């Protein structure tokens, strides 16, 4: 039986068709993706196994009963509240939770414990957008829809590597441009990303130069007489002050001719969508960047109509659902304001709550600082890994260990965060749990189970509700199922609507259990009386008391000078998700980029003495990382980029957020995850190695990065001292104490090659040398588990029956660079022809920029040869 459900990754919210033991596929009827899936979504079926799962409550490393575990949570939290007050306890939750989970957690903390010390990892990705929306609109409202990208004549992508981070939405945009070639795409990003490759104009702006650029745009809008005075007079306040602030140009790091080109494109095109994401939000001035963008759309009235408006693209599958239930420490459920006495009273009355938090709680960075300071006596972490994902991650891990009682709800046992906690509670995961999520265009979709619940795992909402009952509030948390939670949430939204709020799904408050199970993707609002349009604000109707929007006077920041240090930009890679607890289980997703890396400009690499494929030591006062060097002019000189996915489980020194300083936006509390200073020096190891094994590897070496493969595991390693016994070193790294070893050493060149067979079958292979080893990695990985002679293995090259694949370019179709080069040599000189020959780029398409680069470089080489 096929189940319609929703992907658990990014904020696009793609519909998925799933059934046990069968590859997933895209749902052609879901309005977010119409059947498309990205590489991560395509590989979902490979991520749902039980390896490493937490299957029973565990206290101090030993399994305990649910009764004991839940009684302990209630006891410890009640004791902390009794002895130290409600603000001595805290929840840290996640955009991975379903809306029903989020709702019950917020009800328990804010309405019954009486503290607002519940924050979410969504604080790290979209809090500045929330703050900007609330300052401009009076509510956290996303005005537009995905279809606006297809209807626009100009799409501006600001701080968003959409091609990698939201691939399905980018495919929709590419398809629209192919159908209407006059449509233009502008990418504003310091890096020349895969998204920029497809743009008509790429503006390699200085970090944090966005507000200055959009102030320039606002001034130009005024100079050209493009202010929509009728709209502004009727619906907007603050134009004069915003224009005055925009009248003084500030540097943004761009040449004047590029600025002029952008201003002309934006001003001469009515149907403009400006999409912004983490490059805007993850900044110490992120809220001001958001409002600088919103100012331009409000001044021109280009908002809420088809093909035009600002658009905040969220990073997590249910970041929007968390916003709707008040998941942030400064919000109430249903977009009500925590600091509004009337709103608090309305929610308290609806919940029949004994107390209600009356002030904002601790936001993420402050929450973990309070843990370090001894102010938090009981902490509950749900479905997230802050010991890796938070800024100053090393200090966060220590802060968690400082709390007298810590509990975590998770699907896995061995995360970096779980190792810091006292009590582990097994939660159900994707494919097992039931509820709803809301995507970036306000579309509510069902996540439905298609797998049995493993072991003793329970849904998050049920775990939280049982703790609420044991703390003394049995009636308030007596939910029979997730549908009952949803109905209560929907009913409360009707109360919010009577308070003049935007979020209203009261039309769904009477759904039966069967109707809830069958709920189709639904864009809110869904009021109980009448139909609402899909878009907001075309005719005004803002949520400040006077019904008008606010334009803000924005003063751009002075661009930072990092001196001889480099500015570290962090982010995602194409095929991985957050801390890889799911995507790291899918072999094809580790094939494209298998280890943590530092992308650095050639000038900086030469100045520092870094070599391509060497190792770099990256450090500051907060932490240290060892990263593979990728020399590239796609980053600006003086800046560098490193992905944030690797953990203590997957790399020995790859936890990049340990280097990120905990500086936050003063309005939103969102950390500046893209703005830390780091020192970079070469790391010269005594030896470097590559290993592939049928056994799981976790080598404890100064540098190590492991990834799952279709035949087992692979690892990149490096060490200080040359081993006295290379066979013993290889066996230890490969985790193969048995089997017959074949060893070849070239003492003159310092090269070592070791193969370990179990009978005729290759179980592991290890290559080492004084420099990063040159070996056909994909071929070596593919040989594991095959009957193959030692000499052929130790050659380190593919056999005659196994053409070299090269580094993987297309993870969906397992196509490597050498596969593509052979096809190009055979005459496939376009992306469609390569797709026909190899399959590359025919699924999610997120590899097409890299394919185009290969085509371009091959063409350039031919021209040079001629």
LUMROZA-937844 format. One line per 8 residues: number of its first residue (from 1); for each residue x, y, z of C-alpha. Coordinates in steps of 0.05 Angstrom, whole numbers. Layout:
N
NUM	X:Y:Z  ...
//
This chain:
866
1	0:0:0  27:68:-20  25:124:31  22:198:13  68:234:62  115:294:64  190:298:59  226:312:126
9	281:356:98  278:429:74  222:480:77  197:466:6  152:412:36  151:362:-22  99:308:-25  126:237:-24
17	97:169:-42  125:115:4  116:43:23  160:-6:62  221:-35:27  209:5:-36  244:68:-63  205:131:-50
25	179:175:-106  152:244:-112  77:256:-106  53:283:-173  -9:313:-139  27:353:-86  27:428:-102  97:439:-76
33	135:391:-121  87:359:-171  126:294:-167  196:322:-166  245:302:-111  317:324:-96  375:276:-84  360:275:-9
41	286:260:-19  301:207:-70  347:172:-20  297:173:38  285:98:33  358:86:51  353:126:115  298:89:153
49	335:28:178  341:12:252  417:14:257  437:59:314  365:71:335  346:86:406  293:34:421  281:40:496
57	289:94:549  361:96:572  386:125:637  461:130:650  473:82:592  423:28:617  354:14:591  296:32:639
65	221:27:634  178:83:606  143:88:673  209:101:709  234:148:655  172:192:651  164:193:726  236:217:732
73	225:273:682  163:297:718  198:292:786  260:329:765  223:385:729  174:394:787  231:396:837  269:449:797
81	206:491:791  190:483:865  261:500:888  283:551:836  221:576:800  192:562:730  249:597:694  298:545:720
89	274:495:668  279:498:593  260:461:529  302:465:465  261:438:408  266:432:332  238:447:263  241:371:255
97	182:364:302  112:359:274  63:415:290  25:372:340  90:357:378  108:431:378  39:451:402  38:405:462
105	109:426:482  91:500:480  26:489:517  63:452:573  119:503:580  83:569:570  15:555:598  27:505:653
113	99:508:676  91:583:666  157:600:633  173:618:561  240:582:564  224:541:502  264:558:440  277:520:376
121	334:508:328  292:548:279  322:607:317  385:591:278  352:596:210  293:643:206  284:685:270  307:748:234
129	254:737:181  202:731:236  226:796:267  227:832:201  157:809:184  130:829:251  162:898:248  136:911:177
137	70:874:175  50:869:248  50:793:241  96:737:218  62:730:150  93:703:86  52:740:34  64:698:-28
145	63:630:-60  112:586:-98  74:598:-162  96:671:-158  166:650:-177  139:621:-241  97:682:-255  150:735:-240
153	191:770:-294  249:780:-246  268:735:-188  321:760:-140  353:707:-96  388:739:-37  434:697:8  404:633:-19
161	439:576:-54  371:552:-77  399:502:-127  431:462:-71  388:479:-10  319:480:-42  330:442:-107  258:426:-124
169	237:498:-120  298:517:-162  276:467:-215  209:501:-218  244:567:-228  289:538:-282  230:508:-318  194:575:-316
177	255:610:-346  261:558:-400  188:570:-418  196:646:-415  269:662:-434  258:736:-421  250:722:-347  312:744:-309
185	346:715:-247  392:755:-202  433:721:-148  462:764:-91  514:723:-54  587:732:-35  600:662:-63  592:641:-135
193	548:583:-118  513:531:-161  453:578:-160  495:637:-186  517:594:-244  446:597:-272  436:671:-260  432:727:-310
201	469:770:-260  510:749:-200  527:803:-149  585:779:-106  565:827:-50  608:838:11  582:799:72  528:840:107
209	525:889:48  452:871:33  420:927:73  464:979:38  445:951:-31  370:951:-17  375:1021:12  406:1041:-54
217	348:1008:-89  297:1045:-46  331:1111:-61  331:1095:-136  257:1076:-133  243:1145:-105  290:1180:-155  254:1148:-213
225	185:1166:-186  165:1093:-176  135:1102:-106  64:1075:-109  36:1135:-72  -35:1110:-73  -15:1045:-40  31:1078:10
233	-19:1131:30  -72:1079:43  -31:1023:73  39:1043:95  72:1086:148  145:1107:153  162:1122:81  195:1189:96
241	242:1164:149  260:1103:108  277:1146:47  318:1194:90  359:1136:117  367:1108:47  391:1175:20  462:1166:45
249	498:1111:5  538:1060:43  588:1012:12  564:942:-4  626:915:-37  600:917:-109  625:957:-169  580:1015:-188
257	565:987:-257  538:922:-226  496:962:-176  468:1004:-233  450:942:-273  413:911:-214  376:976:-198  354:982:-270
265	329:910:-273  289:916:-208  260:985:-223  241:970:-294  205:905:-277  138:906:-241  131:832:-228  190:821:-181
273	198:767:-128  254:775:-78  270:709:-44  317:712:15  344:657:60  401:643:109  451:691:78  404:746:100
281	379:717:165  443:688:196  474:756:211  482:803:269  440:852:228  394:802:195  329:835:217  350:901:185
289	368:865:121  299:835:119  266:902:130  309:935:77  282:884:27  210:892:52  216:968:46  226:964:-29
297	165:920:-40  121:963:6  143:1028:-27  124:1002:-96  62:962:-75  94:901:-106  68:853:-54  13:802:-50
305	-2:802:-124  13:745:-173  87:744:-191  110:796:-140  129:803:-68  183:787:-16  190:714:2  225:683:63
313	250:613:46  255:570:109  307:517:120  271:462:159  210:420:142  167:449:197  200:516:214  134:548:193
321	92:501:235  136:518:295  123:592:283  49:579:280  47:546:348  92:598:380  154:554:381  201:612:393
329	214:638:463  184:706:447  119:682:414  51:653:433  11:602:394  -26:622:331  16:684:318  -7:716:382
337	42:762:419  70:739:484  79:810:509  6:829:494  -35:821:557  -99:811:518  -68:756:477  -40:722:538
345	-107:725:572  -142:695:512  -94:636:507  -95:624:582  -171:623:583  -173:576:523  -123:528:555  -153:536:624
353	-81:544:644  -60:554:717  -8:606:697  18:638:635  88:661:617  85:738:617  154:754:588  198:726:532
361	240:666:550  312:652:536  330:650:462  377:595:438  445:627:450  423:656:517  390:591:537  454:551:532
369	493:607:566  443:602:623  458:528:625  532:543:630  519:594:685  480:543:728  413:579:720  379:520:685
377	367:461:731  329:416:682  335:416:606  296:377:554  324:374:483  277:348:429  296:323:360  359:366:350
385	434:363:360  456:430:391  525:403:411  540:406:336  492:458:307  496:515:357  550:568:353  609:557:400
393	589:484:397  644:460:444  620:507:498  548:487:486  565:414:496  598:431:562  539:475:581  492:416:571
401	536:372:615  533:427:669  457:422:677  438:378:737  385:339:698  382:332:623  334:292:580  333:285:505
409	281:256:458  312:228:395  311:171:345  385:155:351  426:136:411  496:162:393  492:235:375  541:286:402
417	485:317:443  459:251:471  528:236:498  521:298:542  452:279:571  427:237:629  363:207:602  348:187:530
425	276:178:507  263:139:442  220:179:395  187:156:330  218:183:266  199:199:195  158:142:166  133:122:235
433	100:185:262  36:220:243  19:294:242  25:357:201  79:404:175  74:473:143  120:492:86  148:560:65
441	86:579:26  39:566:85  16:498:59  -3:448:113  12:377:93  4:310:128  62:267:148  35:197:151
449	65:133:177  81:75:131  129:37:177  115:2:243  137:35:307  203:4:327  219:-21:397  188:22:451
457	191:88:412  134:137:422  111:200:385  140:264:413  71:294:428  51:232:468  116:234:509  106:308:526
465	32:299:541  46:241:589  98:284:626  45:339:630  -4:290:661  48:266:711  63:337:731  -9:345:753
473	-47:371:692  -82:308:670  -143:340:637  -104:391:597  -59:338:566  -109:282:558  -100:276:483  -123:211:452
481	-85:220:386  -51:272:342  -116:290:308  -143:313:375  -82:358:384  -92:387:315  -165:402:328  -147:440:392
489	-93:479:354  -143:496:299  -196:518:350  -145:563:384  -130:595:317  -203:618:315  -191:653:381  -130:686:349
497	-171:708:290  -219:743:337  -158:779:365  -143:804:295  -88:755:277  -72:727:208  -64:654:226  -133:622:223
505	-146:549:209  -210:546:250  -245:517:189  -207:453:204  -225:450:278  -282:401:269  -245:350:226  -261:279:245
513	-203:231:255  -215:202:186  -219:271:154  -154:289:189  -122:225:162  -144:244:92  -127:318:97  -101:344:30
521	-47:397:25  -80:461:48  -56:533:46  -77:575:105  -116:616:124  -176:569:128  -228:608:168  -291:576:194
529	-334:627:158  -315:642:87  -256:634:39  -192:674:43  -145:690:-15  -79:652:-20  -38:716:-18  -35:772:33
537	-30:848:30  -46:865:-43  -101:909:-16  -68:926:51  -98:892:112  -36:892:154  -35:871:227  -11:932:264
545	-66:965:304  -80:1016:250  -81:965:195  -20:994:161  49:967:147  112:999:172  172:1018:131  234:1023:175
553	292:1071:172  351:1024:161  423:1044:175  469:993:142  527:967:183  599:985:172  629:927:134  674:886:178
561	749:886:170  777:819:193  850:840:182  895:782:168  843:733:193  791:704:146  716:712:151  684:643:158
569	619:631:121  583:567:139  527:530:104  502:467:71  525:421:16  480:393:-37  467:322:-13  470:327:63
577	422:351:116  438:384:182  482:338:224  474:278:177  438:233:227  392:214:168  428:231:103  493:201:129
585	460:133:126  448:137:50  510:115:11  496:156:-51  491:221:-11  561:215:16  592:204:-53  591:276:-78
593	628:309:-20  653:257:29  691:298:79  690:367:112  727:420:72  750:492:71  736:530:7  788:586:1
601	808:637:-51  873:623:-89  905:688:-64  892:669:8  915:597:-3  981:622:-33  992:672:22  979:621:77
609	1015:564:42  956:518:31  956:467:-25  897:438:-62  873:374:-27  919:387:32  894:399:103  881:465:137
617	878:478:212  823:529:225  817:558:294  798:617:338  784:627:412  723:582:410  746:520:374  788:484:322
625	776:443:260  818:405:210  789:411:140  807:388:69  830:447:27  789:466:-35  822:524:-72  769:562:-110
633	757:632:-137  683:621:-123  695:653:-55  720:724:-47  790:737:-24  792:746:52  734:698:61  726:623:66
641	669:573:68  660:508:106  598:463:111  567:451:179  544:378:173  601:338:203  598:315:275  641:278:324
649	610:214:296  632:228:224  697:268:231  751:274:284  758:349:276  701:371:231  652:406:277  653:473:243
657	603:508:288  654:502:344  688:560:308  626:604:303  621:661:352  555:668:389  542:739:366  467:750:354
665	421:799:319  396:846:375  324:844:350  315:770:332  367:736:374  390:697:312  464:679:313  511:706:260
673	530:637:235  564:667:173  608:721:205  663:693:249  737:707:243  785:649:238  859:638:232  880:587:179
681	946:551:175  971:490:137  967:425:174  1025:381:153  1013:309:173  1066:255:177  1024:212:131  957:213:94
689	912:155:77  849:131:44  811:68:67  751:28:44  723:-28:86  664:-75:92  665:-59:167  643:5:200
697	702:50:212  713:103:265  788:115:263  814:157:321  867:195:282  886:269:282  847:275:218  791:227:200
705	727:231:161  682:171:148  624:160:101  578:102:86  584:69:17  543:18:-21  596:-34:-2  610:-12:70
713	649:49:91  704:96:67  750:140:106  801:196:95  854:196:149  919:229:168  967:219:225  1027:251:259
721	1078:196:265  1094:141:215  1069:75:242  1120:21:257  1071:-32:233  1031:-12:172  991:-76:170  969:-65:242
729	952:8:227  911:-13:167  874:-67:206  857:-18:261  832:35:213  793:-15:171  765:-48:234  786:-116:205
737	827:-154:257  820:-219:217  830:-238:145  893:-246:102  933:-183:90  973:-166:27  1022:-109:39  1063:-70:-12
745	1112:-17:13  1153:31:-30  1202:56:22  1236:105:-26  1171:142:-39  1139:128:28  1079:94:-4  1041:36:29
753	983:-6:3  947:-59:43  891:-105:21  854:-152:68  816:-211:40  770:-260:74  781:-320:29  777:-294:-43
761	732:-235:-24  762:-165:-12  743:-139:57  785:-76:60  837:-35:25  883:19:53  929:68:16  978:115:51
769	1034:162:33  1071:226:52  1020:269:13  945:262:1  940:197:-37  921:195:-110  878:134:-120  814:117:-156
777	769:122:-95  703:102:-127  735:41:-159  767:20:-93  701:27:-57  665:-14:-111  715:-71:-105  697:-85:-32
785	658:-150:-27  682:-175:-94  727:-234:-111  788:-196:-136  862:-211:-136  906:-172:-87  951:-144:-142  892:-114:-179
793	867:-83:-114  934:-54:-95  942:-22:-164  891:30:-140  860:37:-209  798:6:-240  803:-61:-274  792:-68:-349
801	720:-88:-335  708:-28:-290  716:39:-325  736:96:-279  676:132:-251  713:190:-219  685:236:-166  609:231:-162
809	573:290:-195  501:263:-197  483:227:-132  414:209:-156  439:169:-216  509:151:-189  545:187:-246  618:208:-238
817	661:260:-273  697:207:-315  630:179:-337  611:248:-361  678:261:-394  671:197:-435  601:217:-456  625:287:-475
825	681:257:-516  629:215:-551  591:277:-573  543:290:-516  558:364:-511  495:391:-477  462:377:-411  401:343:-444
833	447:298:-486  488:279:-425  423:263:-389  403:216:-445  471:182:-444  484:177:-369  420:196:-332  458:254:-298
841	413:313:-281  349:278:-300  321:272:-229  328:331:-183  374:372:-228  416:400:-171  478:373:-206  466:411:-271
849	509:472:-253  568:425:-240  554:388:-305  552:455:-342  619:474:-311  649:409:-337  620:422:-406  649:493:-406
857	718:471:-382  720:416:-435  700:466:-489  754:515:-465  807:460:-466  788:442:-537  791:514:-559  860:523:-526
865	885:460:-561  862:485:-628
//
